[in-house]
Amino acid sequence: MKKLRFIVFVSFVFVNVLNAQNVSPQFSELKGMEDDQGNTHLLYRIYSYQHGPGYESGRNDIYNLVPGTTIDTIYFDDGYTCGPYMGWGETVIDYDFWDDDLTKFIYAGDYVTCFEPGPFISRFDSALVYNDWLNYTQDIFISKQNDSLVFGLPNLISYDGGFTWDTLQLEHQPISIADYDDKTYFSNEYLSYTSSIYKSTDGGNSFALVDTGGSNWDPKFFYDVDGNHIYRTHTINYPNRSLKGSANQGNAFTWQTLYETSNDFFVCLDESQSGAIYLADGKKIFYSSNYGNTFNLYKELEKKIVGIYKKPNSNKLYAATKYKIYEITNTTI
C-alpha cells in the first residue's frame, strides 16, 4: 500500500495518567456537506474523557474543516463536567442547516446537570427555542419541500422554522422523514426498539406495516437521489447488524438484506450518482454501484474507520480513523 496521506492529525495533548478509563483526544465522527459555492465542509468530532476521584468530564466538540484551505475551526462546543454535587455543560445530539449554509443552523442537544436530562433545541439566531425534559430529540430534520417545516424526532414538529414546537401524537413513533416527501414517515413502536417498521404517506394520519424482525434501535435511513431506493441500518440481534434496502420507496415487504456484519459500520451515498453506496466496516471500505446488490472492496486503511463522506460530482472520498482524516481517490490514499 502506498504511504497514507492525511490532512488532519490529532496530537496527544495529555497522557493517560489517572486511570485506564481516560481517553485521549481522538476523532469520533465524520460527516460532510457541500455549501452553495461548491466547497466541501468536513464536520468531524474530537472525543476525549477524563475521570478522577469525585469528578468526570468529557468533550465531543464538532469542527469544520474545508479541504484545500486554512479553515479548520470549531463549529459546535460539546462538553460537560460532573462533580459530586453538580454538573454543567451541554452536548450536541444532531443538527441541520438551511440553504446549505453552515451559519444558518438548528441543533438539538442536552443541558448536562449529571442528575437529570435537559434536552433543548437552538437556532442560529435564537439560543433557546425549546426546552422540555420530556421530549428528548434524537434527529433534527428540515423539510426539503418546505423549509419552515422542521422535525425534532421522535416527538416534535415545528411549522415556523423551529421557533415554536408541537408534540407529535401518532400511532407509531417517527424515526425518519423521507427527504423526497415530508409527508412520508418511517416509524417504529413507542417504547419498543425490538419492533416492526411502519410507513405513513399522509403525515402520520395512518400507517402500514412494511418490515418485521430484528431490532430497530437507532436506525439510520439513507435516501437515494432516484427517489425510489431507500436504505437503513438494522440490528439483527446484538452484535450482528445489517444494511437493508428497498427498491420501492420502502413499501411493504420490499426490504432486502444487502450487507451483514458484527461490527459498527458507516454508510454514505453519492448524492450525484444513483445506486452508489460506500460502506466502511472496520478498516475496510466497500463500494456498490448497483444499489447494494453487490459490494466490492474499495480501500483498506491501517486503523478502524469512524466515519466516511463522499464528495458529489468528484472522485474524492473522505474517511476518518481515530487519529487521521484521509482524502481518498480511485488511485490514491
C-alpha positions as CSV (number, residue, x, y, z in Angstrom):
1,M,0.0,0.0,0.0
2,K,1.2,3.5,-0.7
3,K,2.1,5.7,2.2
4,L,-1.0,7.1,3.7
5,R,-1.5,10.9,3.2
6,F,-3.6,12.7,5.8
7,I,-4.9,16.2,6.1
8,V,-5.6,16.3,9.8
9,F,-3.6,14.8,12.7
10,V,-4.7,14.7,16.3
11,S,-1.9,15.1,18.8
12,F,-1.9,13.6,22.3
13,V,-2.3,16.7,24.4
14,F,-2.2,14.8,27.6
15,V,-1.0,11.4,28.9
16,N,-3.3,8.9,30.4
17,V,-2.0,9.1,34.0
18,L,-5.2,9.0,36.1
19,N,-6.5,5.5,35.2
20,A,-7.4,3.3,32.3
21,Q,-10.8,4.9,31.8
22,N,-9.3,8.1,30.4
23,V,-9.5,8.7,26.7
24,S,-7.0,10.9,24.9
25,P,-8.4,13.2,22.1
26,Q,-9.4,11.2,19.0
27,F,-11.8,11.5,16.1
28,S,-15.2,10.0,16.9
29,E,-17.3,11.1,13.9
30,L,-17.1,12.4,10.3
31,K,-19.9,13.9,8.3
32,G,-19.8,16.3,5.3
33,M,-21.7,18.7,3.2
34,E,-21.3,21.0,0.2
35,D,-22.1,24.7,0.5
36,D,-23.8,26.8,-2.2
37,Q,-20.3,27.7,-3.6
38,G,-19.3,24.0,-4.1
39,N,-16.9,23.9,-1.1
40,T,-16.7,20.7,0.9
41,H,-17.1,21.0,4.7
42,L,-15.9,18.1,6.8
43,L,-17.7,18.1,10.1
44,Y,-15.8,16.0,12.5
45,R,-15.9,15.4,16.2
46,I,-12.9,15.0,18.6
47,Y,-13.8,13.0,21.7
48,S,-11.9,12.9,25.0
49,Y,-12.7,11.8,28.5
50,Q,-11.2,12.3,32.0
51,H,-12.2,10.6,35.2
52,G,-10.8,11.0,38.7
53,P,-11.8,11.0,42.3
54,G,-15.2,12.7,42.6
55,Y,-15.4,14.0,39.0
56,E,-15.6,13.1,35.3
57,S,-15.5,15.3,32.2
58,G,-15.9,14.7,28.5
59,R,-15.7,16.5,25.3
60,N,-17.0,15.7,21.8
61,D,-16.7,19.0,20.0
62,I,-17.6,19.4,16.4
63,Y,-15.2,21.1,14.0
64,N,-15.5,22.4,10.4
65,L,-12.6,21.6,8.1
66,V,-12.6,22.9,4.5
67,P,-10.1,20.8,2.5
68,G,-7.6,22.8,0.4
69,T,-8.0,25.9,2.7
70,T,-6.7,27.0,6.1
71,I,-10.3,26.7,7.5
72,D,-10.3,24.3,10.4
73,T,-12.4,25.8,13.2
74,I,-14.7,24.7,16.0
75,Y,-18.3,24.6,14.9
76,F,-20.2,23.5,18.0
77,D,-18.9,23.1,21.6
78,D,-19.8,19.8,23.1
79,G,-18.6,19.1,26.6
80,Y,-19.5,18.6,30.2
81,T,-18.1,18.2,33.7
82,C,-19.7,16.3,36.6
83,G,-18.8,16.7,40.2
84,P,-20.1,15.1,43.4
85,Y,-23.0,17.6,43.8
86,M,-23.5,19.3,40.4
87,G,-22.7,19.2,36.7
88,W,-22.5,21.6,33.9
89,G,-22.1,21.8,30.1
90,E,-24.0,20.8,27.0
91,T,-23.9,18.1,24.4
92,V,-24.9,18.4,20.7
93,I,-27.0,15.4,19.5
94,D,-28.0,16.3,16.0
95,Y,-28.0,19.3,13.7
96,D,-29.2,20.6,10.3
97,F,-29.0,23.8,8.3
98,W,-30.9,25.9,5.8
99,D,-29.7,26.8,2.3
100,D,-26.5,24.7,2.5
101,D,-25.2,27.5,4.8
102,L,-23.4,26.5,8.0
103,T,-24.2,29.8,9.6
104,K,-28.0,29.0,9.4
105,F,-28.1,26.1,11.7
106,I,-30.5,24.4,14.1
107,Y,-29.5,21.8,16.6
108,A,-30.8,19.6,19.3
109,G,-28.8,19.0,22.5
110,D,-28.8,18.3,26.2
111,Y,-28.0,20.7,29.1
112,V,-25.9,18.5,31.3
113,T,-26.7,18.5,35.0
114,C,-25.4,15.0,35.5
115,F,-28.6,14.2,37.6
116,E,-31.5,14.8,35.2
117,P,-32.0,15.3,31.5
118,G,-32.2,18.8,30.0
119,P,-33.0,18.4,26.3
120,F,-33.2,21.6,24.2
121,I,-33.3,22.9,20.7
122,S,-31.4,26.0,19.5
123,R,-31.4,28.1,16.3
124,F,-28.6,30.2,14.8
125,D,-30.5,33.3,15.7
126,S,-32.1,32.2,18.9
127,A,-30.2,30.4,21.6
128,L,-33.1,28.5,23.0
129,V,-36.3,27.7,21.1
130,Y,-37.3,24.6,23.0
131,N,-36.6,23.1,26.4
132,D,-38.6,20.2,27.9
133,W,-37.1,17.2,29.6
134,L,-40.0,15.0,28.5
135,N,-39.1,15.3,24.8
136,Y,-35.6,14.2,24.1
137,T,-34.7,14.9,20.4
138,Q,-32.5,12.4,18.5
139,D,-32.9,13.8,15.0
140,I,-33.3,17.3,13.6
141,F,-34.6,17.4,10.1
142,I,-35.5,20.4,7.9
143,S,-38.0,19.5,5.2
144,K,-36.6,19.6,1.6
145,Q,-40.1,20.8,0.3
146,N,-40.9,23.5,2.9
147,D,-38.0,25.0,4.9
148,S,-40.4,26.3,7.6
149,L,-41.3,22.7,8.5
150,V,-38.8,21.2,11.0
151,F,-38.9,17.9,12.7
152,G,-37.4,17.1,16.1
153,L,-37.8,13.3,16.1
154,P,-39.3,11.3,17.6
155,N,-41.7,13.6,19.3
156,L,-41.7,17.2,17.9
157,I,-42.7,19.2,14.8
158,S,-42.4,22.9,14.1
159,Y,-44.3,24.8,11.3
160,D,-42.4,28.1,11.7
161,G,-38.8,27.2,11.2
162,G,-38.2,25.9,14.7
163,F,-39.3,28.9,16.8
164,T,-42.4,27.1,18.3
165,W,-43.0,23.4,18.6
166,D,-45.9,21.0,18.8
167,T,-45.9,17.4,20.1
168,L,-46.5,14.7,17.6
169,Q,-49.1,12.3,18.9
170,L,-49.2,9.5,16.4
171,E,-50.0,5.8,16.4
172,H,-46.3,5.0,15.9
173,Q,-43.1,6.8,16.7
174,P,-41.4,8.5,13.6
175,I,-37.7,7.7,13.2
176,S,-37.1,9.1,9.7
177,I,-38.8,11.6,7.3
178,A,-38.3,10.9,3.6
179,D,-36.2,13.6,2.0
180,Y,-38.3,13.3,-1.2
181,D,-41.7,13.8,0.6
182,D,-42.1,15.4,4.0
183,K,-45.4,13.6,4.5
184,T,-43.7,10.2,4.3
185,Y,-42.7,9.0,7.8
186,F,-41.0,5.8,8.7
187,S,-41.8,4.7,12.3
188,N,-41.5,2.1,14.9
189,E,-43.4,1.3,18.1
190,Y,-43.3,3.7,21.0
191,L,-41.1,2.5,23.9
192,S,-40.1,-0.6,21.9
193,Y,-37.0,-0.8,19.8
194,T,-37.5,-4.5,19.1
195,S,-40.3,-3.8,16.7
196,S,-41.5,-3.6,13.2
197,I,-41.2,-0.7,10.7
198,Y,-44.3,1.2,9.7
199,K,-44.7,3.7,6.9
200,S,-47.1,6.7,6.6
201,T,-47.6,8.7,3.4
202,D,-50.1,11.1,4.9
203,G,-48.2,12.9,7.6
204,G,-48.8,10.3,10.3
205,N,-52.6,10.0,10.0
206,S,-52.4,6.3,9.0
207,F,-49.6,3.7,9.0
208,A,-48.9,0.5,7.1
209,L,-46.6,-2.3,8.3
210,V,-43.6,-2.5,5.9
211,D,-41.0,-4.7,7.6
212,T,-40.6,-7.0,10.6
213,G,-38.0,-8.8,12.6
214,G,-34.8,-7.8,14.5
215,S,-34.3,-4.7,16.5
216,N,-34.7,-1.1,15.2
217,W,-32.5,0.5,17.9
218,D,-31.2,3.8,16.5
219,P,-31.6,3.0,12.8
220,K,-30.2,5.4,10.2
221,F,-32.1,5.9,6.9
222,F,-30.5,6.9,3.6
223,Y,-32.4,8.1,0.5
224,D,-31.0,7.6,-3.0
225,V,-31.3,10.5,-5.4
226,D,-33.6,8.5,-7.6
227,G,-36.4,8.8,-5.0
228,N,-37.1,5.1,-5.0
229,H,-34.2,3.3,-3.3
230,I,-34.1,3.6,0.5
231,Y,-31.6,2.0,2.8
232,R,-31.5,1.7,6.6
233,T,-29.2,0.2,9.2
234,H,-30.7,-2.7,11.2
235,T,-29.7,-4.7,14.2
236,I,-30.4,-8.4,13.6
237,N,-29.5,-9.5,17.2
238,Y,-26.7,-7.8,19.0
239,P,-23.9,-7.5,17.9
240,N,-25.0,-8.6,14.5
241,R,-26.0,-5.7,12.2
242,S,-27.1,-5.3,8.6
243,L,-27.8,-2.8,5.9
244,K,-31.3,-3.3,4.4
245,G,-32.6,-1.8,1.2
246,S,-35.8,-1.2,-0.6
247,A,-36.1,-0.5,-4.3
248,N,-39.7,0.7,-4.0
249,Q,-39.7,3.6,-1.5
250,G,-39.7,1.3,1.5
251,N,-43.1,-0.2,0.8
252,A,-44.5,-3.3,2.4
253,F,-42.0,-6.2,2.3
254,T,-39.8,-4.8,-0.3
255,W,-36.9,-4.6,2.2
256,Q,-33.9,-6.9,1.5
257,T,-30.7,-7.6,3.5
258,L,-27.8,-6.1,1.5
259,Y,-24.9,-6.5,3.9
260,E,-24.3,-8.2,7.3
261,T,-21.5,-7.7,9.9
262,S,-20.8,-8.0,13.6
263,N,-19.1,-4.6,13.6
264,D,-20.4,-1.0,13.8
265,F,-20.4,0.2,10.2
266,F,-20.9,3.5,8.4
267,V,-22.8,4.3,5.2
268,C,-22.6,7.2,2.8
269,L,-24.4,7.7,-0.6
270,D,-23.0,9.6,-3.5
271,E,-25.7,12.3,-4.0
272,S,-24.6,12.8,-7.6
273,Q,-24.8,9.2,-8.6
274,S,-27.9,7.0,-8.2
275,G,-27.0,3.5,-6.9
276,A,-23.6,4.4,-5.5
277,I,-23.0,3.3,-1.9
278,Y,-19.9,3.5,0.2
279,L,-19.8,1.3,3.3
280,A,-17.0,1.3,6.0
281,D,-16.7,-1.8,8.1
282,G,-13.7,-1.9,10.5
283,K,-10.6,-0.9,8.4
284,K,-12.2,-1.7,5.1
285,I,-14.3,0.5,2.7
286,F,-16.6,-1.3,0.3
287,Y,-18.3,0.2,-2.8
288,S,-21.5,-0.7,-4.6
289,S,-22.5,0.8,-7.9
290,N,-25.8,-1.2,-8.2
291,Y,-27.9,-0.2,-5.2
292,G,-26.2,-2.6,-2.8
293,N,-26.8,-5.8,-4.8
294,T,-23.0,-6.4,-4.7
295,F,-20.2,-4.8,-2.6
296,N,-16.6,-4.8,-3.6
297,L,-13.6,-3.9,-1.6
298,Y,-12.6,-0.3,-2.5
299,K,-9.8,0.6,0.0
300,E,-8.4,-0.6,3.3
301,L,-6.8,1.7,5.9
302,E,-4.5,0.9,8.7
303,K,-6.9,1.6,11.6
304,K,-10.6,1.2,12.3
305,I,-12.8,3.8,10.5
306,V,-15.2,6.0,12.5
307,G,-16.9,7.9,9.6
308,I,-16.9,8.5,5.8
309,Y,-18.2,11.2,3.4
310,K,-18.3,11.1,-0.4
311,K,-18.0,14.4,-2.2
312,P,-20.6,14.5,-5.0
313,N,-19.5,15.1,-8.6
314,S,-15.9,14.1,-7.9
315,N,-13.8,11.0,-7.2
316,K,-13.0,12.2,-3.6
317,L,-14.0,10.2,-0.6
318,Y,-13.1,11.2,3.0
319,A,-12.6,8.8,5.8
320,A,-11.7,9.2,9.5
321,T,-9.9,6.9,11.8
322,K,-9.1,7.7,15.5
323,Y,-6.1,10.0,14.6
324,K,-6.3,10.8,10.9
325,I,-8.6,12.0,8.2
326,Y,-7.8,10.7,4.8
327,E,-8.6,12.1,1.3
328,I,-9.1,9.1,-0.9
329,T,-9.5,8.9,-4.7
330,N,-9.8,5.9,-7.0
331,T,-6.0,5.7,-7.3
332,T,-4.6,7.3,-4.1
333,I,-4.9,7.5,-0.4
